[in-house]
Amino acid sequence: MQTGMRKHLTDEQFLELSADIAGAWLEDASLDNIWQEEDNGDERYTDDAQDRFNDILDTVQGMLNEYVEVIKL
C-alpha cells in the first residue's frame, strides 16, 4: 500500500479501535465463558481469555498497521 493512501489515527484512536475489534473477535470465537466476576462486582476476562485477547490484539494491530498511520499526540 502506498504511504500517501494511509489513513491517520491518533494512538488513542488506534488502541480503542484495535481493542474493540479484538474484543469482538474473542467473544465471537470463544465457546467457553470468557468473563469472571470479582468480589466487588467488577467483570473482567478470565486469565485464559485475557491471554487470548492479548494474542488477538497483537494480530489486529499488525493488520491495522498496514492500512493506518498512528499519530502520537
VMD Tcl script that draws the C-alpha trace (Angstrom):
set ca {
  {0.00 0.00 0.00}
  {1.26 3.46 -0.83}
  {2.05 5.65 2.15}
  {0.03 8.59 0.80}
  {-3.14 6.50 0.87}
  {-2.87 5.54 4.53}
  {-5.43 6.93 6.96}
  {-4.28 8.65 10.12}
  {-5.38 7.74 13.64}
  {-4.18 9.06 16.96}
  {-2.55 6.48 19.19}
  {-5.65 6.63 21.43}
  {-7.99 6.01 18.46}
  {-5.77 3.18 17.25}
  {-5.77 1.44 20.62}
  {-9.53 1.86 21.07}
  {-10.30 0.54 17.57}
  {-7.92 -2.40 17.82}
  {-9.18 -3.33 21.31}
  {-12.82 -3.16 20.13}
  {-12.07 -5.44 17.18}
  {-10.05 -7.85 19.33}
  {-12.80 -8.00 21.95}
  {-15.46 -8.73 19.35}
  {-13.22 -11.39 17.76}
  {-12.64 -13.02 21.15}
  {-16.33 -13.06 22.04}
  {-17.29 -14.48 18.65}
  {-14.61 -17.18 18.65}
  {-14.95 -18.33 22.27}
  {-17.08 -21.32 23.18}
  {-16.29 -21.08 26.89}
  {-17.23 -18.29 29.28}
  {-14.64 -15.52 28.97}
  {-15.86 -13.39 31.90}
  {-15.40 -13.70 35.62}
  {-16.88 -11.53 38.34}
  {-14.66 -10.06 41.03}
  {-15.72 -9.86 44.69}
  {-16.53 -6.16 44.22}
  {-18.85 -6.93 41.28}
  {-16.46 -5.87 38.51}
  {-16.25 -8.16 35.49}
  {-13.01 -8.99 33.74}
  {-11.69 -11.58 31.33}
  {-10.66 -14.93 32.75}
  {-6.89 -15.47 32.73}
  {-7.12 -17.69 29.63}
  {-9.39 -15.21 27.86}
  {-7.03 -12.33 28.71}
  {-4.11 -14.26 27.21}
  {-6.15 -14.96 24.07}
  {-7.28 -11.31 23.87}
  {-3.64 -10.17 24.02}
  {-2.73 -12.54 21.18}
  {-5.68 -11.36 19.08}
  {-4.87 -7.71 19.83}
  {-1.32 -8.21 18.52}
  {-2.74 -9.72 15.32}
  {-5.31 -6.96 14.85}
  {-2.77 -4.20 15.44}
  {-0.38 -5.79 12.95}
  {-3.14 -5.88 10.34}
  {-4.26 -2.31 11.02}
  {-0.68 -1.02 10.82}
  {-0.71 -1.97 7.15}
  {-3.57 0.48 6.50}
  {-3.26 3.31 9.00}
  {-0.55 5.58 10.28}
  {-0.58 6.19 14.03}
  {-0.03 9.79 15.07}
  {1.49 10.32 18.53}
  {-0.11 13.26 20.31}
}
mol new
graphics top color blue
foreach p $ca { graphics top sphere $p radius 0.5 }
foreach p [lrange $ca 0 end-1] q [lrange $ca 1 end] { graphics top cylinder $p $q radius 0.2 }
display resetview
